[in-house]
Amino acid sequence: MELQEAIVKRRTIRDFSEQKINPDIINKALLAGLKAPSYNHLKQWYFILVSDREKRIALIHTEKMIESVTEELEESLKDFDNLSKQMYLDAIPKQKRMMLSAPELLVVVYKPKTQIADSTRIYDLNCLASVWCCIENILLSLAEDSVFGVTFIPQNTKAVKEVLNIPPELEVAAIIPFGYKANNATLIPQKEVRLEDRLFMNRWTKENPI
Ligand SMILES: Cc1cc2nc3c(=O)[nH]c(=O)nc-3n(C[C@H](O)[C@H](O)[C@H](O)COP(=O)(O)O)c2cc1C
């Protein structure tokens, strides 16, 4: 498959079939991750595949997760545009289920140079930026093999680190449930962005950024 095809094919999926994934597909994706550009040429990225159900249950208990649309959720989304609202109304009640039921659950860990709480400049976040280059390579490689994931960003990374025995000097970038699409998987339309609205030549020329 051409790279452009994988880029277009990659989508966030939160409803998975039970079909197992060949370990070669997973290893290929993680190796693709390790090919990403990296701050300091260091690639201080680590992967934990969590298959143990008890550990997955402990992970979902690190934060509050709702399983149906509540009035409070609807109220919190009232000023969102329709597409974002549609996405959150679908996604938020699925967070717990996707973590428990995805055939694979990947935790991506990295070594920050500056702890997030101490970061004051974009430069301090270079390690976070490069681990996300790694994550995108993984997602594109999986998409090439018709495997899809969802990047869940835990709110309580300290608790996640405790559950998984991750050393204090490392940080969690994302938890990624992934697998083949369920037959009835929801696909929220992607936001259409026109390049001509976002591209400038030589200097910024728009009055009101969208
Ligand atoms: C940094 C980042 C954080 C995200 N966090 C979550 C999350 O916590 N839970 C979730 O279900 N999806 C999460 N997503 C997925 C987005 O909702 C999704 O990428 C977006 O709706 C666009 O859909 P697409 O990936 O199919 O293009 C996250 C994506 C990114 C890039």
The ligand as an SDF file (V2000), in Angstrom:
LIG
                    3D

 31 33  0  0  0  0  0  0  0  0999 V2000
   -3.5880   14.0740   21.3390 C   0  0  0  0  0  0  0  0  0  0  0  0
   -4.8470   13.2910   21.1090 C   0  0  0  0  0  0  0  0  0  0  0  0
   -5.6250   12.9160   22.1840 C   0  0  0  0  0  0  0  0  0  0  0  0
   -6.7720   12.1430   22.0110 C   0  0  0  0  0  0  0  0  0  0  0  0
   -7.4630   11.7080   23.1090 N   0  0  0  0  0  0  0  0  0  0  0  0
   -8.4840   10.8450   22.9480 C   0  0  0  0  0  0  0  0  0  0  0  0
   -9.0790   10.2400   24.0850 C   0  0  0  0  0  0  0  0  0  0  0  0
   -8.6600   10.4370   25.2400 O   0  0  0  0  0  0  0  0  0  0  0  0
  -10.1270    9.3880   23.8730 N   0  0  0  0  0  0  0  0  0  0  0  0
  -10.5940    9.1020   22.6070 C   0  0  0  0  0  0  0  0  0  0  0  0
  -11.5290    8.3220   22.4790 O   0  0  0  0  0  0  0  0  0  0  0  0
  -10.0300    9.6650   21.5090 N   0  0  0  0  0  0  0  0  0  0  0  0
   -8.9770   10.5060   21.6490 C   0  0  0  0  0  0  0  0  0  0  0  0
   -8.3470   11.0410   20.5390 N   0  0  0  0  0  0  0  0  0  0  0  0
   -8.8420   10.7110   19.1840 C   0  0  0  0  0  0  0  0  0  0  0  0
   -9.5390   11.8950   18.5350 C   0  0  0  0  0  0  0  0  0  0  0  0
  -10.8270   12.0420   19.0770 O   0  0  0  0  0  0  0  0  0  0  0  0
   -9.6040   11.6660   17.0180 C   0  0  0  0  0  0  0  0  0  0  0  0
   -8.2930   11.6330   16.5130 O   0  0  0  0  0  0  0  0  0  0  0  0
  -10.4020   12.7700   16.3270 C   0  0  0  0  0  0  0  0  0  0  0  0
  -11.7640   12.6670   16.6610 O   0  0  0  0  0  0  0  0  0  0  0  0
  -10.2440   12.7310   14.8020 C   0  0  0  0  0  0  0  0  0  0  0  0
  -10.6830   11.4900   14.2850 O   0  0  0  0  0  0  0  0  0  0  0  0
   -9.7330   10.5960   13.3630 P   0  0  0  0  0  0  0  0  0  0  0  0
   -8.5440   10.1790   14.2120 O   0  0  0  0  0  0  0  0  0  0  0  0
  -10.5730    9.4280   12.9400 O   0  0  0  0  0  0  0  0  0  0  0  0
   -9.2790   11.4310   12.2160 O   0  0  0  0  0  0  0  0  0  0  0  0
   -7.1910   11.8030   20.6980 C   0  0  0  0  0  0  0  0  0  0  0  0
   -6.4160   12.2040   19.6000 C   0  0  0  0  0  0  0  0  0  0  0  0
   -5.2500   12.9170   19.8020 C   0  0  0  0  0  0  0  0  0  0  0  0
   -4.4070   13.2870   18.6080 C   0  0  0  0  0  0  0  0  0  0  0  0
  1  2  1  0
  2  3  1  0
  2 30  2  0
  3  4  2  0
  4  5  1  0
  4 28  1  0
  5  6  2  0
  6  7  1  0
  6 13  1  0
  7  8  2  0
  7  9  1  0
  9 10  1  0
 10 11  2  0
 10 12  1  0
 12 13  2  0
 13 14  1  0
 14 15  1  0
 14 28  1  0
 15 16  1  0
 16 17  1  0
 16 18  1  0
 18 19  1  0
 18 20  1  0
 20 21  1  0
 20 22  1  0
 22 23  1  0
 23 24  1  0
 24 25  2  0
 24 26  1  0
 24 27  1  0
 28 29  2  0
 29 30  1  0
 30 31  1  0
M  END
$$$$
